Amino acid sequence: MKITYGILGLLFVAILITWALMPDISNDDRTITTLPWIIKTDDQGGSSVFGLEIQKATVRQAQTLFNDEAEFAIFEDKDGKRSLETFFNYTQIAGLQARITLTLQTTPADLDTLASQAIDKKGQASNSYKLVLPTDLNETLLDYKYSSLTYQPKIKIEPDILRARFGSPDKVTVADDEIQQWLYPAKGLTLFVAEDEKPVFQYVRPDQFDLNTDNPDPSQNNQPVSGID
């Protein structure tokens, strides 16, 4: 009996996910904004995702919407380039669990000051480093705005469902690791799609989208390498 209930539960979840990701059959998308395929653009080159306007909304507003505590860190790539990011590890949006990462708007001086206050440095799988910041900085950092948002659903979404939601991409590139980048410049969206992997959605303002630049898969950040401090 327990096995039967378990199977029924999994079937119900699968039906719910399929329904949520199906192409529109009603006008729900006109009223619901907190869905990953709802991207609202304006004639100034801006865009809103999950009801928050990129480069104008703050981390504090995102934290309220995602109902999860923001964590902050600086990431430094192999060339020494730094970015300040915040992430929400256990977000549930429209019934789908996901991880959300925001890249915050900063100056080089901001990054230098924050990096000098880091309490730990950890190696990452992408040959970068994560500089862990003290939590007493959180209250200040919550008022920072962000320039990009990365959405990582914790389920596999098939490519045909993605095409049904977003349409055909303007351009597709393939990286050495066989990850496809589906580029939608008018939406400010890049989809990272790979066989047997969960997709990654990266949103920026359309006027900040560079169609000719390949972006690294942002999901590689915050993936620790054992034995590296």
N, C-alpha and C positions, 0 to 999 in steps of 0.2 A: 504493500500500500504506500509506504514511504517513497519507494522508487517511482511509482505511478505519479504521485504528487510532484516529485522532482521533475519528471519528464514534462508534465503539464505546465509546471512553472516555467521551464526553459522555453517551451513552445509559446507560451503567452508573451514572454519577453521578446522572442524572435518576431512574433506578429506585431507587437507594439513598435519595435524598431523599424520593421519594414513599412508599417503605416506612416511613421514619422518621416521617413526618407522618400516616400513615394512622390512622384510628380503631383502637382496641384490638381485636386478635383473639386475644390471649393475656393472661397475667398479668404481662407484662414490667414494666408500670408500678408494680407492687407492690414491685419490687426495685430499679429504676433511678430515681434521684432527680435526676440531672443533665440533665434535659430541660426545655425552657421551659414545657411545659404541666403539669408536675408541681408543683402548689402545695399544700403541706400546711398546714392551718390548725389552730388549737387553740381551746379554750374561753376563753382569756384575750384573744382578739382578735389574736393573733399569727399569723405565717405564715413558712414557709420555702420558698425557691426555690433550685434547684440544690443542695439539701441544706444551705443556709446560712440561719440564722434572721435575718430583718430586724430591725435595731436591737440585735441581740446579737452577731452575727458581726463580725469585724474585717476591715479591708482586707487584712491579712496573710493571713488564712484564705482570702479570695477570691483573692489572688494565687497562693497555692499550688494552689487548685482550677483556676483558669483558665490556669495555666502560662504567664503573661505578666507582664512587668514593669509595675507600676502607674505611671501618670503623674498628677501632681497639678496642679490649677490652681483659682483662684478666678474665678467668673463674676459679673459685675456687670451687671444689666439697666438699661434706660433710665431707670428710676426710682431707681437707686442701690441696689437690693436685691442682696445678695451671697449666694453659696453656694459651698461648698468641694466640689469634685468630683474624683473619680479615674476614670481610664478605662483600659481594656484594649483596644487596637486590633486585636489579632490573636489572638483566642480561638477555639478549635475545641471545640465541645461536641456530643457525639453525632454527630460527623461533619459538623456544620454550622459554617461560619465565621461569626463574629459580632463585633460591637463591644459591649463592656459598659461602662456608666457607673454609678458609685455616687455618690449625694449624701450627704455625710458629716454626722454630727451635730456641731454646733458651737454656740458661744455668740457673740453679737455681739463680745465682747472677743477671742475667738479669731480671728475674721475680721479685726478691725482690726489685730491683731498680725501675722497672716500677710500681710495686704495691704501692710503697711509694709515687708515683706521681699521683695516682688515684684521680679523682675529685668527684666520686660518687660510691656508692655500692648498687646494686639492687638485690633483691631476685629473683630466677628463679624457674620455675615449677619443675625442676629436683632436687630440694633441694640443688642447688648450688648458687653461687653468681657471679654477673657480676661486675667487677671493670672497671668503665668508665675512659678512659685515655684522657688527654687533647689533642686537635688537633695539638698543636705545636710540638708534637712528631711524627706526621705522616710522615714528610719528611725523618726522620731517619728510621722509621719502614718500609717504602716502599722498602728499600734495604735488608730486611730480606728475607731468603729463607723459604720454607714451607716443612713440612714432610708428610702432608696429605691434601687431597682436598675432600670436601663433596658437592655433587650436589643434590639440592632439586627442581625437576620440579614442576611447579605450576598447573600441570594437573595430572589426574589419568592415569597411564599407566598399562594396564592389565598384569598379570603375564605371559600369553602366549606370549605376545609381547616381554617381557623381556627375556624369554627363547629362543625365535627366534633370538634375538640379541646376547645374551651372551652364549647360550647353557645351559645344565643342570649343576647346581652347584656341586662342589666336596663334599660339606657337607651342611646340613640344620639344624639349631638349632632353637628352639622356646622359647622365653622369657615368663615370667609370664604374660605379657600384650598381649600375643598371636602375637607379632611381630616376623615374621620369619627372620632369617639371612641366606641369601644365600652366601656361601663362595666360592670364586674363587682364590685360592692362586697363581696360575700361572699368573694371571692378577693383583694381588694385590687389588682385588675388593671385597667389601662386599655390598650386596644389602639388605636393610631393607624393607620387604614386609609385608603388613597387609591388611586384607579385608576392602574395602571401604576407604582406605587411600592412599595418594600419596606415591610412593616409595622414598627411600633415597639411593643415591649411595655414597659410601665412598671408595676413592682410596688411596693406599700407594704403596711404592716400593714393588715388589714381595719378595725381600730378607728381608723385614721388616714385612712380613705378618705372623701372628701366627694363625695357623689353630685351635689350641686348646684353644684359648682365646675368650670368648664371649665379644663383644663390646657393650656398651650402645648406644642406638639410638642417634646419634649426633644432630638430629633435636630438641631434648629437650633443648639444650642450647639456650640461648637468648629468652626464653619464660618467661615473667615476671609474678610474683605473686603479685596480688593486695594487697597493704597495707604493703609490706615489703620493707624496704630501704636498 
